[in-house]
């Protein structure tokens, strides 16, 4: 259970994300917790894939604002 708690702590979004904001989501199923590999938006009470606009068919248990990616270039 430590892994689930650790992952959930990394997704610190409380309540609903601001309208129109693409976010990273943490999902859970019978196999455990996992982050979806695409950004999502919360629209009219439902999660959807930001790019495709299709509903997310998973149980979302947390969200966060996307983290900055380092390019590795100095």
Backbone as a printed PyTorch tensor [residue, N CA C, xyz], in Angstrom:
tensor([[[  0.8160,  -1.1960,   0.0000],
         [  0.0000,   0.0000,   0.0000],
         [  0.8580,   1.2560,   0.0000]],

        [[  2.1200,   1.1330,   0.3710],
         [  3.0010,   2.3040,   0.4100],
         [  3.1380,   2.9290,  -0.9660]],

        [[  3.1980,   2.1110,  -2.0130],
         [  3.3250,   2.6460,  -3.3620],
         [  2.1020,   3.4650,  -3.7340]],

        [[  0.9140,   2.9770,  -3.4320],
         [ -0.3160,   3.7100,  -3.7320],
         [ -0.3210,   5.0410,  -3.0000]],

        [[ -0.0090,   5.0190,  -1.7130],
         [ -0.0030,   6.2470,  -0.9200],
         [  1.0330,   7.2370,  -1.4380]],

        [[  2.2060,   6.7410,  -1.8250],
         [  3.2500,   7.6140,  -2.3580],
         [  2.8030,   8.2540,  -3.6650]],

        [[  2.2410,   7.4500,  -4.5590],
         [  1.7690,   7.9840,  -5.8380],
         [  0.6420,   8.9870,  -5.6310]],

        [[ -0.2830,   8.6620,  -4.7620],
         [ -1.4060,   9.5600,  -4.5030],
         [ -0.9160,  10.8910,  -3.9380]],

        [[  0.1170,  10.8560,  -3.1060],
         [  0.6720,  12.0860,  -2.5380],
         [  1.2820,  12.9820,  -3.6220]],

        [[  1.7440,  12.3950,  -4.7070],
         [  2.3210,  13.1630,  -5.8130],
         [  1.2500,  13.8650,  -6.6460]],

        [[  0.0280,  13.3990,  -6.5690],
         [ -1.0900,  13.9920,  -7.3100],
         [ -1.9190,  14.7860,  -6.3180]],

        [[ -1.4890,  16.0140,  -6.0930],
         [ -2.0140,  16.8160,  -4.9960],
         [ -3.1880,  17.7080,  -5.3490]],

        [[ -3.8020,  17.5020,  -6.5050],
         [ -4.9540,  18.3190,  -6.8720],
         [ -6.1160,  18.0530,  -5.9360]],

        [[ -6.7230,  19.1120,  -5.4530],
         [ -7.8730,  18.9910,  -4.5580],
         [ -9.1260,  19.4510,  -5.2920]],

        [[-10.1980,  18.7310,  -5.1060],
         [-11.4420,  19.1020,  -5.7710],
         [-11.3160,  18.9270,  -7.2740]],

        [[-11.9720,  19.8130,  -8.0170],
         [-11.9250,  19.7660,  -9.4710],
         [-10.8530,  20.7230,  -9.9750]],

        [[-10.1700,  20.3620, -11.0590],
         [ -9.1860,  21.2880, -11.6240],
         [ -9.8950,  22.4900, -12.2480]],

        [[ -9.1760,  23.5940, -12.4380],
         [ -9.7780,  24.7540, -13.0830],
         [-10.3000,  24.3920, -14.4760]],

        [[-11.4050,  24.9910, -14.8990],
         [-11.9630,  24.6910, -16.2220],
         [-10.9430,  24.9480, -17.3420]],

        [[-10.8770,  24.0190, -18.2800],
         [-10.0220,  24.1650, -19.4370],
         [ -8.5580,  23.8540, -19.2180]],

        [[ -8.1820,  23.4650, -18.0100],
         [ -6.7730,  23.1850, -17.7090],
         [ -6.4560,  21.7120, -17.9510]],

        [[ -5.5290,  21.4090, -18.8840],
         [ -5.1190,  20.0120, -19.0570],
         [ -4.2260,  19.5970, -17.8830]],

        [[ -4.4990,  18.4340, -17.3220],
         [ -3.7690,  17.9500, -16.1560],
         [ -3.3540,  16.4960, -16.3350]],

        [[ -2.4300,  16.0580, -15.4900],
         [ -2.0460,  14.6540, -15.4170],
         [ -2.9680,  13.9830, -14.4060]],

        [[ -3.3760,  12.7520, -14.6890],
         [ -4.2730,  12.0580, -13.7600],
         [ -3.6910,  10.7250, -13.3140]],

        [[ -4.0480,  10.3620, -12.0950],
         [ -3.6830,   9.0690, -11.5240],
         [ -4.9580,   8.2380, -11.4610]],

        [[ -4.8820,   7.0280, -11.9910],
         [ -6.0440,   6.1380, -12.0170],
         [ -5.7680,   4.8910, -11.1840]],

        [[ -6.8500,   4.1770, -10.8990],
         [ -6.7240,   2.9540, -10.1060],
         [ -7.6920,   1.9110, -10.6320]],

        [[ -7.2380,   0.6690, -10.6780],
         [ -8.1060,  -0.4610, -10.9910],
         [ -7.6670,  -1.6630, -10.1610]],

        [[ -8.1570,  -2.8310, -10.5050],
         [ -7.8490,  -4.0350,  -9.7270],
         [ -6.3600,  -4.3890,  -9.7290]],

        [[ -5.6040,  -3.8460, -10.6920],
         [ -4.1710,  -4.1310, -10.7720],
         [ -3.3090,  -3.1510,  -9.9950]],

        [[ -3.8650,  -2.0060,  -9.6420],
         [ -3.0910,  -1.0140,  -8.9040],
         [ -3.3200,   0.3930,  -9.4180]],

        [[ -2.3400,   1.2680,  -9.1740],
         [ -2.4460,   2.6590,  -9.6030],
         [ -1.5110,   2.9030, -10.7840]],

        [[ -1.9070,   3.8370, -11.6330],
         [ -1.0960,   4.1680, -12.7950],
         [ -1.4560,   5.5540, -13.2960]],

        [[ -0.4820,   6.2160, -13.9160],
         [ -0.7030,   7.5270, -14.5060],
         [ -1.0310,   7.3340, -15.9790]],

        [[ -2.0490,   8.0200, -16.4690],
         [ -2.3620,   7.9410, -17.8880],
         [ -1.2620,   8.6520, -18.6730]],

        [[ -0.9350,   8.1410, -19.8680],
         [  0.1630,   8.7200, -20.6480],
         [ -0.2340,   9.9410, -21.4760]],

        [[ -1.3940,  10.5050, -21.1930],
         [ -1.8620,  11.6800, -21.9270],
         [ -2.5410,  12.6390, -20.9550]],

        [[ -2.5850,  13.9080, -21.3460],
         [ -3.2390,  14.9190, -20.5160],
         [ -4.7590,  14.7510, -20.5860]],

        [[ -5.4160,  15.1310, -19.5040],
         [ -6.8690,  15.0340, -19.4280],
         [ -7.4510,  16.3750, -18.9910]],

        [[ -8.7300,  16.5540, -19.2800],
         [ -9.4790,  17.7230, -18.8000],
         [-10.7290,  17.2140, -18.0980]],

        [[-11.1740,  17.9950, -17.1230],
         [-12.4050,  17.6800, -16.4080],
         [-13.4940,  18.5690, -17.0090]],

        [[-14.4240,  17.9620, -17.7370],
         [-15.4450,  18.7070, -18.4650],
         [-16.8320,  18.2090, -18.0570]],

        [[-17.6350,  19.1240, -17.5470],
         [-19.0190,  18.8180, -17.1720],
         [-19.1230,  17.5620, -16.3030]],

        [[-18.2390,  17.4710, -15.3160],
         [-18.3030,  16.3740, -14.3560],
         [-17.6820,  15.0720, -14.7980]],

        [[-16.9810,  15.0880, -15.9420],
         [-16.3570,  13.8570, -16.4480],
         [-14.9460,  14.1320, -16.9190]],

        [[-14.0850,  13.1330, -16.7810],
         [-12.7210,  13.2360, -17.2800],
         [-12.6940,  12.8360, -18.7410]],

        [[-11.8860,  13.5790, -19.5350],
         [-11.7290,  13.2070, -20.9340],
         [-10.2950,  13.4260, -21.3840]],

        [[ -9.9000,  12.6710, -22.4100],
         [ -8.5930,  12.8100, -23.0230],
         [ -8.5350,  14.2110, -23.6210]],

        [[ -7.5160,  14.9890, -23.2710],
         [ -7.4230,  16.3690, -23.7250],
         [ -7.3230,  16.4730, -25.2400]],

        [[ -6.5040,  15.6590, -25.8700],
         [ -6.2820,  15.7490, -27.3110],
         [ -7.4380,  15.1550, -28.1170]],

        [[ -7.9250,  13.9900, -27.7030],
         [ -8.9480,  13.2840, -28.4740],
         [-10.3790,  13.6680, -28.0900]],

        [[-10.5490,  14.1930, -26.8760],
         [-11.8860,  14.5750, -26.4280],
         [-12.7900,  13.4140, -26.0590]],

        [[-12.2300,  12.2160, -25.9510],
         [-13.0330,  11.0450, -25.5950],
         [-13.0020,  10.8320, -24.0820]],

        [[-14.0870,  10.2740, -23.5310],
         [-14.1260,  10.0400, -22.0800],
         [-13.0400,   9.0640, -21.6190]],

        [[-12.5430,   9.3010, -20.4150],
         [-11.5940,   8.3930, -19.7790],
         [-12.4100,   7.2900, -19.1280]],

        [[-12.1170,   6.0570, -19.5010],
         [-12.8470,   4.9180, -18.9470],
         [-12.0140,   4.2490, -17.8660]],

        [[-11.6770,   5.0310, -16.8600],
         [-10.8810,   4.5500, -15.7340],
         [-11.3180,   5.3470, -14.5110]],

        [[-11.0040,   4.8350, -13.3480],
         [-11.3290,   5.5340, -12.1130],
         [-10.1830,   6.4700, -11.7620]],

        [[-10.4270,   7.7720, -11.8940],
         [ -9.4220,   8.7800, -11.5860],
         [ -9.4510,   9.0380, -10.0830]],

        [[ -8.2900,   8.8940,  -9.4290],
         [ -8.2280,   9.0940,  -7.9710],
         [ -7.4050,  10.3130,  -7.5810]],

        [[ -6.7430,  10.9500,  -8.5640],
         [ -5.9600,  12.1400,  -8.2680],
         [ -5.5720,  12.8640,  -9.5370]],

        [[ -5.2420,  14.1420,  -9.4020],
         [ -4.7710,  14.9240, -10.5430],
         [ -3.7320,  15.9220, -10.0730]],

        [[ -2.9490,  16.4220, -11.0400],
         [ -1.9600,  17.4600, -10.7550],
         [ -1.7100,  18.2560, -12.0360]],

        [[ -1.2070,  19.4640, -11.8320],
         [ -0.7720,  20.2900, -12.9550],
         [  0.4640,  19.6210, -13.5260]],

        [[  0.5810,  19.5430, -14.8580],
         [  1.7530,  18.8720, -15.4430],
         [  3.0690,  19.4440, -14.9320]],

        [[  4.0000,  18.5640, -14.6990],
         [  5.3280,  18.9610, -14.2370],
         [  6.1490,  19.4420, -15.4220]],

        [[  7.0500,  20.3630, -15.1340],
         [  7.9390,  20.8740, -16.1900],
         [  8.8960,  19.7620, -16.5970]],

        [[  9.0820,  19.6080, -17.9000],
         [ 10.0110,  18.6080, -18.4090],
         [ 11.3350,  19.2950, -18.7100]],

        [[ 12.4030,  18.6680, -18.2680],
         [ 13.7380,  19.2140, -18.5000],
         [ 14.2400,  18.7560, -19.8660]],

        [[ 14.7570,  19.6830, -20.6370],
         [ 15.2450,  19.3530, -21.9730],
         [ 16.6560,  18.7690, -21.9400]],

        [[ 17.3690,  18.9830, -20.8420],
         [ 18.7240,  18.4720, -20.7400],
         [ 19.7370,  19.3690, -21.4290]],

        [[ 19.2610,  20.4740, -21.9750],
         [ 20.1480,  21.4210, -22.6620],
         [ 20.4960,  22.5300, -21.6820]],

        [[ 21.7740,  22.8440, -21.5710],
         [ 22.2060,  23.8840, -20.6410],
         [ 22.1800,  25.2460, -21.2720]]])
